[in-house]
Amino acid sequence: MHNVLEIKNLRKDYGDFCLDDISFSLPEGFIMGLIGPNGAGKTTTIKLIMNLIMKNGGSIKIFGKEHIAHEVEIKSRIGFVYDNPNYYEHLNLRQVKNIIAPFYKDWDEAIFRELVDKFQLPLKKILKKFSRGMVMKSAIAIALSHHADLIIMDEPTSGLDPIFRRELLDLLYELLQNEKKSILFSTHITSDIERIADYITFILGGKIIFSTRKDEVLENYAIIKGGKELLNEETKRFFRGMRISEYGFEALTDNVDNIKKALGSDIVIDKATLEDIMYFSNMKDHHA
Amino acid sequence: MLNLIKKDFFAGYLFLFGIIILAPFITWMEIWAMIDDFGGLILGIFTLITMILCIASAFIFMAVDSSPNTDMIYASLPVKRSTIVAARYITSYMMMLICFLIIILTCFSSVYLFNKSDQAFNILLSLRGIASMSLFLIFILSFILPFVFTFGAGKGFTVALIVQIILVISLPLIKFIFNLVSGIIEFDIALFSRFLKSTLRWIIALPAYQAYILIIFIIIIVITISLKLSIRFYYRRDL
């Protein structure tokens, strides 16, 4: 199993925000979800991968090749969907397609037509009159129409209705089943990730919290609930984030075995969702 | 490259139609008003308005292209950034020269179709006049473009404009500093001035074909320097 994307010690400094020491890799044929709250560094990471911004350090390899030296070759094999796809608003989808298609030698008109029909997109309506969801669908149709090996999407499901979100996720999953494609997509809608991702990379404050298999994450993390009297400096060390109310506490841990040993049967252990992990990781001790 | 150029004209075709309609209209208005109200064409004002029209058309054409932040979309396509810059240069110069050509044709039409003639047209519509004007336009656009590729269309144009204004304002200051320095280190400003004047006289006195070769040579140098700067700045720009 080889990696289509390999990022090592990636760094980007904006002064007031720094993406620091980012390392992760995406194996071929898998879906990776890039999660994190707004401003965590997801879009910056994706922009660095696409060479839209200059890195301050580290390395990015795509398809085993350095991403700047082989930029044109690499980008011809990537389908990219930006979170705010700003095409020319005074043109219609057919015209936009006519502008973009010649850049890809593997452009497949039949796939494009199929996706346009599937997404019920009007070809002759100007993009200015498109809803955000329709613009996003157009960007997705364009990104999937040139047989890309790696699909990178920044917040592709934001602004979409739940029905289309589900359809899109099914489509991506289908793509992965039929062909050896890999997908990296960022979102803060964690339910989307839970539905289809194989790997999860969690970024917070410009740093990687974890980058591993989804199953591993969901197995390792748990929500612990109990009375406030159980909390002391010793037990607090096991928690990644905690919410304390007058009735008790609720905390995230990746150390379930030790918690069980320390607190015994006085606690309730629930499975943590990705949303829980994001929420609790983003807070330290929080008193409600 | 060709795809990028086609893309620019495809995206900006509405603006191109606008220029094809507006440029002759404004030029005719100018000629009519100046000849009828002032008794003749005021060469300085006419040239200035022509330049503003041509530069503005090139700039707005480019701004139309990058107004909805399309830069990001196109930088994600399998094209080198240097190719994007080069294509944008070609379309900007083409747009500027199309506008200039329309204005020149309008001038010819006013002379030969509407009998609105003036002595100033002898200079404006001569081959040397057209070549000099083109050179000047290319020089100004070449100055503006690196700023546009560094800061984006709107901000880049503003910065270039401010720099130009500062340069114009600082000319008397430079002269003053030269005078001051020549007083201290006995630098002969008259010698420098004589050198400039004699160079200009030499250029004017050149036979026509040599003058055109010189103009083409200067244009190539100016565009090359500007393009190299723009590519360097655009590579460093975060989109």
Interface residues (C-beta under 8 A of the other chain):
Chain A: K47 M50 N51 L52 I53 M54 E71 V72 E73 I74 K75 S76 I78 F80 Y82 N84 P85 N86 Y87 Y88 E89 H90 L91 Q95 N98 I99 I100 P102 F103 Y104
Chain B: N3 K6 K7 F10 A11 L14 P68 N69 T70 M72 I73 A75 S76 L77 P78 V79 K80 Y235 R236 D238 L239
